[in-house]
Amino acid sequence: MKVATADGVIHVRVGGAGPAVLLIHGFGDTGDMWAPLAAALAVDHTVVVPDLRGMGLSSRPAGGYDKRTQAGDMRAVLEKLRIDHADVVGHDIGTMVAYAYATRYPDKTDRLIVMDAPVPGIPPWEQIVRSPLLWHFSFGGPDAERLVAGRERIYLDRFWNEFAGTPSKIDEETRRHYAKLYALPGAMHAAFAQFLSIPKDAEDNLKSMATKLTMPVLAVGGAKSFGVNEAIVMRNAATNVTELVVPDAGHWLMEEQPAATVAAVKSFLKRNQ
């Protein structure tokens, strides 16, 4: 289905029945990444899976790629579906949007699960962002778009290969699927905008962290990627954080270790009912 926002349209998949869970994807994929988790949760939850603005099958507005604005997109989706409260799950950029959602709407967020990504501005952000692996946070603009145009698959392979614990687990079918979506007109411009908004996100989050989140938080890292750092970050932003490291996984948790990741999410949601 499509949900209109103030300046665009968000593509959303909805299924199941019961308490609501919002699943927010990151860069290098779309809401399609959540298929195994969505199927498992739909047995006893209403599962809401949007494509972020500018990504997948959502529209590509000129601006609004800061994560606080995108949290507003997520709220508009839930309100359209007449959902008041939800558990919120994010991966990669989706983690940044999920945190922004929880800080904007703490009374609407029952539980928060964040996966394998830093949160701009939240310590130890200044140390994390110095990693040479994160050069893409500042990569964008007309010339970058010209370099990548027609070579989206090459650019995306860099992320799937360098951030995976086992690159072969991001199979050829998956790579072709997402490369096709990221080659759509304006898709890479919007993807770059997601990263180029990070300085604004850091400013917003420095203000937000003055009031720590109090809902239960599950901080998930891949053992071969962000690992325990996810929990270290979230303990600077929330008071009730559970740490989980998924063995034999890099950044791409749903592709590399889907069974373990699904089990962890289901267990946390059930335990914290």
MARDRENSE-797858 format. One record per residue (C-alpha): residue in three letters; x, y, z. Coordinates in steps of 0.5 Angstrom, whole numbers, padded with zeros to 4 digits, always signed. Layout:
# MARDRENSE-797858
ALAXYZ;...
***
This chain:
# MARDRENSE-797858
MET+0000+0000+0000;LYS+0002+0007-0001;VAL+0002+0012+0005;ALA+0002+0020+0003;THR+0006+0024+0008;ALA+0007+0032+0008;ASP+0012+0032+0002;GLY+0012+0025-0001;VAL+0009+0018-0001;ILE+0012+0012+0003;HIS+0011+0005+0000;VAL+0009+0000+0006;ARG+0008-0008+0007;VAL+0003-0010+0012;GLY+0001-0016+0015;GLY-0001-0021+0021;ALA-0006-0019+0027;GLY-0004-0017+0034;PRO+0001-0012+0037;ALA+0004-0008+0032;VAL+0012-0008+0030;LEU+0015-0003+0026;LEU+0021-0006+0022;ILE+0026+0000+0019;HIS+0031-0002+0014;GLY+0038+0001+0012;PHE+0042+0003+0006;GLY+0044-0003+0001;ASP+0037-0006+0002;THR+0030-0004+0003;GLY+0024-0007+0007;ASP+0025-0013+0003;MET+0030-0015+0008;TRP+0026-0016+0013;ALA+0022-0022+0010;PRO+0024-0028+0015;LEU+0023-0023+0021;ALA+0016-0021+0018;ALA+0013-0028+0017;ALA+0015-0030+0024;LEU+0012-0024+0027;ALA+0006-0024+0023;VAL+0004-0030+0027;ASP+0002-0026+0033;HIS+0003-0019+0031;THR+0001-0013+0026;VAL+0008-0012+0022;VAL+0009-0006+0019;VAL+0015-0005+0014;PRO+0016+0001+0010;ASP+0021+0003+0005;LEU+0024+0010+0008;ARG+0023+0016+0004;GLY+0027+0016-0003;MET+0029+0009-0002;GLY+0026+0002-0005;LEU+0019+0004-0008;SER+0018+0010-0004;SER+0018+0017-0007;ARG+0024+0021-0007;PRO+0023+0028-0004;ALA+0028+0034-0005;GLY+0029+0034+0002;GLY+0027+0031+0009;TYR+0033+0026+0010;ASP+0035+0028+0017;LYS+0032+0022+0021;ARG+0028+0026+0026;THR+0024+0028+0019;GLN+0024+0021+0017;ALA+0021+0019+0024;GLY+0015+0023+0022;ASP+0014+0019+0016;MET+0014+0013+0020;ARG+0009+0016+0025;ALA+0005+0018+0019;VAL+0005+0011+0017;LEU+0002+0008+0023;GLU-0003+0013+0024;LYS-0006+0012+0017;LEU-0006+0005+0019;ARG-0010+0007+0026;ILE-0004+0004+0030;ASP-0002+0008+0036;HIS+0003+0004+0040;ALA+0008+0000+0037;ASP+0015-0004+0038;VAL+0020-0001+0033;VAL+0026-0005+0030;GLY+0031-0002+0026;HIS+0038-0004+0022;ASP+0043+0001+0019;ILE+0040+0007+0018;GLY+0034+0004+0020;THR+0037+0004+0027;MET+0038+0012+0026;VAL+0031+0013+0024;ALA+0028+0008+0030;TYR+0032+0012+0035;ALA+0029+0019+0033;TYR+0022+0016+0033;ALA+0023+0013+0040;THR+0026+0020+0042;ARG+0020+0024+0038;TYR+0015+0019+0040;PRO+0017+0016+0047;ASP+0010+0015+0049;LYS+0008+0011+0043;THR+0014+0006+0043;ASP+0013+0000+0047;ARG+0020-0003+0046;LEU+0026-0001+0041;ILE+0031-0006+0038;VAL+0037-0003+0034;MET+0042-0007+0030;ASP+0049-0006+0028;ALA+0050+0001+0027;PRO+0052+0008+0031;VAL+0047+0013+0032;PRO+0050+0020+0030;GLY+0052+0024+0036;ILE+0051+0019+0041;PRO+0058+0017+0045;PRO+0063+0014+0043;TRP+0060+0017+0036;GLU+0067+0022+0035;GLN+0071+0016+0035;ILE+0067+0011+0031;VAL+0066+0016+0026;ARG+0074+0016+0025;SER+0074+0009+0022;PRO+0076+0009+0015;LEU+0071+0004+0013;LEU+0066+0010+0014;TRP+0068+0014+0009;HIS+0061+0014+0005;PHE+0058+0018+0011;SER+0061+0024+0007;PHE+0060+0021+0000;GLY+0055+0025-0004;GLY+0054+0030-0009;PRO+0053+0031-0017;ASP+0060+0028-0018;ALA+0059+0022-0014;GLU+0053+0021-0017;ARG+0056+0021-0024;LEU+0061+0016-0022;VAL+0056+0011-0019;ALA+0051+0012-0025;GLY+0050+0006-0028;ARG+0055+0002-0023;GLU+0050+0002-0018;ARG+0052-0006-0017;ILE+0059-0004-0016;TYR+0058+0001-0011;LEU+0053-0004-0007;ASP+0058-0010-0008;ARG+0063-0006-0003;PHE+0058-0005+0002;TRP+0056-0013+0002;ASN+0063-0015+0001;GLU+0067-0011+0006;PHE+0061-0010+0012;ALA+0059-0018+0011;GLY+0062-0023+0016;THR+0061-0028+0010;PRO+0060-0024+0004;SER+0058-0030+0000;LYS+0051-0030+0005;ILE+0049-0024+0001;ASP+0047-0028-0005;GLU+0047-0027-0013;GLU+0039-0026-0013;THR+0039-0021-0007;ARG+0045-0017-0010;ARG+0041-0017-0017;HIS+0035-0015-0013;TYR+0037-0009-0009;ALA+0042-0007-0015;LYS+0036-0006-0019;LEU+0032-0002-0014;TYR+0038+0003-0013;ALA+0039+0004-0020;LEU+0032+0007-0021;PRO+0032+0014-0023;GLY+0034+0019-0017;ALA+0035+0013-0012;MET+0042+0014-0011;HIS+0041+0021-0010;ALA+0036+0020-0004;ALA+0041+0014-0002;PHE+0047+0019-0001;ALA+0042+0024+0002;GLN+0041+0019+0008;PHE+0048+0020+0009;LEU+0049+0027+0008;SER+0044+0029+0013;ILE+0048+0025+0019;PRO+0051+0032+0021;LYS+0044+0034+0022;ASP+0042+0028+0026;ALA+0048+0029+0030;GLU+0046+0035+0032;ASP+0039+0033+0034;ASN+0041+0027+0038;LEU+0046+0031+0042;LYS+0039+0035+0044;SER+0035+0028+0045;MET+0040+0024+0049;ALA+0039+0029+0055;THR+0033+0025+0056;LYS+0035+0018+0056;LEU+0030+0013+0053;THR+0026+0009+0059;MET+0023+0003+0055;PRO+0026-0003+0054;VAL+0032-0003+0049;LEU+0035-0009+0045;ALA+0042-0007+0042;VAL+0044-0012+0037;GLY+0051-0013+0034;GLY+0054-0018+0029;ALA+0060-0021+0032;LYS+0064-0019+0026;SER+0062-0012+0026;PHE+0059-0007+0031;GLY+0059-0013+0036;VAL+0058-0010+0043;ASN+0059-0003+0041;GLU+0051-0003+0039;ALA+0050-0003+0047;ILE+0055+0001+0049;VAL+0052+0007+0045;MET+0045+0005+0047;ARG+0047+0005+0054;ASN+0049+0013+0053;ALA+0042+0014+0051;ALA+0037+0009+0054;THR+0037+0007+0062;ASN+0034-0001+0060;VAL+0039-0004+0055;THR+0040-0011+0054;GLU+0046-0013+0050;LEU+0046-0018+0044;VAL+0052-0020+0040;VAL+0050-0025+0034;PRO+0056-0030+0033;ASP+0059-0031+0026;ALA+0055-0025+0023;GLY+0058-0019+0020;HIS+0053-0013+0019;TRP+0048-0016+0015;LEU+0045-0020+0020;MET+0038-0022+0017;GLU+0042-0024+0011;GLU+0048-0028+0015;GLN+0044-0030+0021;PRO+0037-0030+0020;ALA+0035-0036+0024;ALA+0039-0033+0030;THR+0037-0026+0029;VAL+0029-0028+0028;ALA+0030-0032+0035;ALA+0033-0026+0039;VAL+0028-0021+0037;LYS+0022-0026+0038;SER+0025-0027+0045;PHE+0026-0020+0047;LEU+0019-0018+0045;LYS+0016-0024+0049;ARG+0020-0023+0055;ASN+0019-0016+0055;GLN+0011-0016+0054;
***
